[in-house]
Amino acid sequence: MQVKLKRTGSTLIVQMMGELDHHAVDAMREKIDVKLLHEDIKNILFDFQGVNFMDSSGLGMILGRYKIVSAKGGKVLACSLNPRVRRIFELAGLENKIPVFSSKQDALAGA
Amino acid sequence: MDNYMRLEIPSKSQNEAFARVVVAAFAAQVDPTIDEISDVKTAVSEAVTNAVIHGYENGPGTIVIAATLEGSRLEVTIIDYGVGIADIEKAREPLYTSKPELERSGMGFTIMENFMDSCHVVSEPGKGTTVTLVKTFSRADDTEA
C-alpha cells in the first residue's frame, strides 16, 4: 500500500494505491494523524482511485479519521470508489457520514 | 474437481494479504467470476484479521487456513488457538466491536455473512476460534480442465 498526502487549501487529499487492509491501515493512520496534529487541516478526502481491495479494517480507519475531523467541524469525503469498495461502504452505512463522489474534482468542489 | 489445501502461518498482519491471495488462487481453479473471487478474498481477510487482532491480540500465535473444493463448492476454515469469543452472538452483531480503541469497525462478521453463502463460528474462551466459510460458485463446472 502506497499513500501520498497532498494539500489543497484546508483539505488533505489521501491518495491510496494498493490494498487497504489491517496491515496497511496501521502505517497509514499514523501518517495522516501527524498531519492533522501539526497542520491546519479541516477536511480529508480519501481518493480510492488506486485501491483494488478494502476490508473492514479500511472502514475502521476512515471512521476514526471522521471522528477526529468532524469534532472540529470538518468533513471526510471519498472519491473514485470501485464497485467492490462501494459495496463495503454501503454495507456499513458509511455514506450517511461520508459523502462519496465519482471523481476527485467533484469531491473538491463539494468540500 | 475435488481438491484441498492447508496453510499454516504465524499471526502477523502482513500475512493477511498472503492468506487471502492463497485461498483466492486455490478457488480460481473452478473458474469463479471475478466478483465471487473478490467476495472470498474479502471474507478470508476478515477472518484472518480477526485471528490476528482478537484471537492473538496482536501477539504471537499460529493460524491455520484449510480449504476444500467439492465441485463448485468452496469451504474455507480459519482456525486460531487464541483467546476465543465469550459471546459469539454479540460478536456477530453489525457495528459491534470489543476493541473500539483499535478503531475496529465491527463489520467483520457482517462482511463474512454477506459475501459468503454461510459463516459458521465455533469458539471456546481460552482455546480458540474456528470460522467456517462456504460459497458455491455459480459458473464453476465440475469437469477436469
Contacts between the chains, C-beta under 8 A, distances in Angstrom:
chain1	res1	chain2	res2	distance
A	19	B	17	6.0
A	21	B	13	7.9
A	21	B	16	5.4
A	21	B	17	6.3
A	21	B	45	5.8
A	21	B	49	6.9
A	22	B	13	5.3
A	22	B	16	5.8
A	22	B	49	4.6
A	22	B	52	6.9
A	22	B	53	6.8
A	23	B	13	3.8
A	23	B	14	5.3
A	23	B	16	5.6
A	23	B	17	6.6
A	26	B	13	6.7
A	29	B	103	7.4
A	53	B	38	7.8
A	53	B	41	6.8
A	53	B	42	7.5
A	53	B	45	7.8
A	55	B	42	5.4
A	55	B	45	4.5
A	55	B	46	5.7
A	55	B	49	6.8
A	55	B	108	7.9
A	55	B	111	6.8
A	56	B	46	5.9
A	56	B	49	7.6
A	56	B	104	7.5
A	56	B	105	4.7
A	56	B	106	7.7
A	56	B	107	4.1
A	56	B	108	4.9
A	56	B	111	5.6
A	57	B	49	6.0
A	57	B	104	7.7
A	57	B	105	7.5
A	59	B	105	3.9
A	59	B	107	5.7
A	60	B	102	7.7
A	60	B	103	4.4
A	60	B	104	5.0
A	60	B	105	3.9
A	61	B	103	6.1
A	63	B	103	6.9
A	63	B	105	6.0
A	64	B	103	3.9
A	84	B	35	7.8
A	84	B	38	5.4
A	84	B	42	7.6
A	88	B	42	7.4
A	88	B	107	7.7
A	88	B	111	6.8
A	91	B	107	6.7
A	91	B	110	6.4
A	91	B	111	6.6
A	91	B	114	6.1
A	92	B	94	8.0
A	92	B	95	7.6
A	92	B	105	6.3
A	92	B	107	5.1
A	92	B	110	7.8
